[in-house]
Amino acid sequence: MKARSKPLIAPTLPSSRFWAAEVEGFATHHFKHPYYGVGSAVVAAMTSYKDTVPVEGGTVELEQARAVAMLPMAGLLIGACWNHLELELETKFPLSDLSPATLTAYGTSVAEELQDAEYDILAMLALFAAIAPEMAKRQSVVVQAMERSAFSEAPKDDSMPS
């Protein structure tokens, strides 16, 4: 991670493409919804990856294993949406290969870069938790259509007999 040569200008919020999130111990983080095709590949990679995360049981060891198993997907989502005003990720998003394997490797690299920059596992998972619902809202055609629709009672035509 390195300082941007020229800091980004904070976007006006709320926005259809930008949002901000707070993580304890860090400055405000800004994020940007990626191009829809990239977002679709990210969501597909995350969906295919979820089956590799252990789900059975509730021991401390298993909770730790779940958290560690989620780091590649946390890194993927954080990296795909990263728009920090002052800091730039050195790990570059692989636009030329959006396969699940490449995106998982990218996510692992981003998680490692974040760890090198003093983000602990809880901070990374907190960022992931802050980004996931925003990404889902912006990526979903259904959610966008529902937000634009005015679901109200149909107007009554008084000229029609009841």
N, C-alpha and C positions, 0 to 999 in steps of 0.2 A: 504494500500500500504506500502511496506517495502523495504528497501535497499536489493539488492541481496547480498548473502554472498560472492559471487565471481562474479564480473561484467562480462557480456558477451563480447566476442570479436566482434568488429564491422565487419559485413560481407562486402565482396568486392561488391561494387555496380557499375553498375547495375547488377541485378541478377534475375533469373527466379522465385525465391522464396522470396527474401528479398527486402525491399525498406525503404526509410526514408522520414519523413515529418517534416516540421517546423510548429510550432504553436506559435503565438506571446506570449511572456512572459515565454516560456518554452524552455528547451534544445531540441535538435533534438530527435525525437522519431523514433525508428526502429520498423518495422513490418515484420511479417513472414506469408506467405500464409499457411493456415492450410492444413492438409491432404485433398485431394479432397472430400472424403465422408463427412467430417466435414464441409467443405466449402459448399457443396451441401445442407446440412441440414440448415446451417446458411442462405443461399440465400432463401431457401424455407420458413423459418420462417419469413424472412423479407418480402417476397412477400405476404404471407398470412396476415401479420400485416398491410401492407400499406392501406388496406381498412378501418382500424380503425382511420386513420389520417384525420381530417377535411380538406376539400379542397375548399369549397365554400366561397366566400367573401374575402375581403382584409382589414379588420379592424385590428388595432393594437392588440386588444384582441384575434382575431382569429390567427394572426401570432404568438402570444405568446403561444396559445393553440397548434398550430402545432409544435412549437419547443419543448414544453414539451412532446407532444405525441410521438415525434421521439426519445426521450432519451433512452427508452429501446432498440431500434434498434441500436442507436449509441453505447450504452454500449456493446451490443452483438458483433457488428463488431469490435470495439476497443479491446474488451477482447479476441475474437477469434484470432486476428492477433497480439496481444501485444508481442513485443520482445524488450522492452526497455532495454538498455544495463546495467543500474544501478538500476532500480526499478522493483519490482515484484508485480503483483496483488495478493492480498490475496484471492480474490474470485476465486475459482477453476472452470475451465471449466467442465461442466457435461458430460463427454464422455460416461457415461453409459446410458444416456437418452437424445437423440437429438430431442425430440418432440418440436413442436413450443412453447407450454406452458412453458416447462422447459427452453428453450433457451431465451424466453422473460423474465422469472424470473431472469435468469443469467444476461441478459443485464441490467435489473433494478438494480441488485446488483452491477454490475461494474460501472454504472453511479453514484450510491450513493457513492461508494468507491472513484471514481474520484472527486466527489464534496467534499468529506471529505479531499482530498488531494489538495484542492484549485483550481481545474479546474472549471471554471464557464460554464454556458450553451453554451456560444459562443465558448469556447475552445473545448468542447466536440463535438459540431456540426462541428467545423473546422477539427477536427481529423476524424470524420465520413466522411466529404466531401473529405478528402485527401485519405482515405482508400478505399472508395467505387469503384472508377474507377480502382484502382490497383487490387482489389479483383476480379472485373468483368473480367478484362483482363486475369488474371491468372486462373480463374475458367472456362472460356469459351473455349470449344474445337474448336469452329468456329474461334474465334480470334487467337488462337494458330496456327491453320492450315493456316489461311491467312498470318500470320507473317512468316511462313516457306515456303510458296509457292512463286515461282518466276513467276509472271504473266508477261510474255513477249510474243512477237510475235513468233509464231511457226517457226522453221527453214524451209527454202525453199529448196526443192530438185530440183536442176538444171536439173536433168535427166528426170523429168516429163515434158511432153508437156503442154504449157499454153493454 
